[in-house]
Amino acid sequence: MNPYTLYGAEISYYTGKVRAFLQWKGLPFVEVPATGDVYRQVILPRIGFAVIPVLETPDGATLQDSTDIIQTLDRQHGEPSVFPSGGVQRLASALLELYGDEWLLIPAMHYRWHHNREWALRAFGALNAPEASPEEQLELGTRRAAPFSQAAVLLGAMPHMHSAIERSYEDLLAELNAHFAEHPYLLGARPSIGDFGLYGPLYAHQYRDPASGALMRRLAPHVVAWVERMQQPPTPRSGDFLSGDTLPPTLLPVLRRMMREQMPVLEDTARRLNAWLAENPGTPVPRTLGKHGFTLEGEHGERIVRPYALWMLQRARDIYRTLTPLERAQADRYLDAIGGQALRNFPDPPRLVRDGMSVALAPAQPLGK
Ligand SMILES: N[C@@H](CCC(=O)N[C@@H](CS)C(=O)NCC(=O)O)C(=O)O
């Protein structure tokens, strides 16, 4: 089979997620660093905006968005799949993908831009202009990384939130460390889509950025071992999810944390999107809808409202809504145990599709469908 081409970067969150999937799924690929030239010649003309990762398929089609890329390729290439067939595990893995993709951005961006800043600026410069001198790379990196470094604060890492973000992240590391001491992956002996979601932040930022990597090695050696397993799967395309569609007890604290920290923000995002849609009929939904408050470890911060996260949540809600009665009873027991009642009664916005880095209303279905 001709290889896929992955346009991305070692320093990129979502490139790591897709790369690890391609590796586990055993799909041949070449990775092309997203230099300035690659943005100008490939990414902007094909996608219309600047983003990585972008994947070119062997027949020349272009895919963007790690969630879509993984789902498309996983379906096309059949078993073994990273999407569990049991409804409860499928739901948990979709929630963990959303948690990794959208919520763990906060600690990832905080640690990168507030504890690894100069290193990251140099890395951005080196990616953009591999041939330039170190001074030129630092200067270029400072310019190119400006939106990313500002994103840390926009996502909620303003100074008075730093200690809460660090407490929450260190506690998460402890929970994951206890889990990976017992299981190779989140749901047993095979990585699920949830593993790839968590790997985005936990590889590119929290393992690879020097100060963050030192912290992870000090606090969470089993998480380090998992990152390295995900990076170079010892046995690609093998292993099974836990039998009986159950969740390991050691995973429940992580899901409970997601429900406590992220779910209120998702609920408020849905309320705000509903209000925005009512006030702006027919207008494309922007990437951010103003700001809203959030709470972490008892501290109150402010962050941008990101409707994209609701498209990911819709996927989890679809799984929940289509569970068999037996699966649903089991899922509800877990939701009670993790404080996840809000998922059951979620104020769903109208049906959404992804639109670049935002969402759009899904086209109306013809009557009778
Ligand atoms: N949801 C997208 C997010 C992609 C994304 O945010 N990529 C970052 C680099 S890791 C980027 O290029 N961001 C550009 C921007 O935010 O404008 C995915 O899963 O692929």
The ligand as an ORCA input file, in Angstrom:
! r2SCAN-3c Opt
* xyz 0 1
  N      -9.773     19.757     16.379
  C      -8.630     19.840     15.525
  C      -7.644     20.814     16.134
  C      -6.392     21.061     15.342
  C      -5.549     22.129     15.994
  O      -6.020     22.918     16.835
  N      -4.259     22.129     15.630
  C      -3.359     23.122     16.126
  C      -1.931     22.594     16.209
  S      -1.806     21.177     17.257
  C      -3.373     24.252     15.121
  O      -2.892     24.113     14.010
  N      -4.000     25.347     15.501
  C      -4.136     26.497     14.652
  C      -5.136     27.421     15.244
  O      -5.600     27.142     16.379
  O      -5.486     28.404     14.588
  C      -8.034     18.441     15.396
  O      -8.421     17.575     16.171
  O      -7.257     18.198     14.473
*
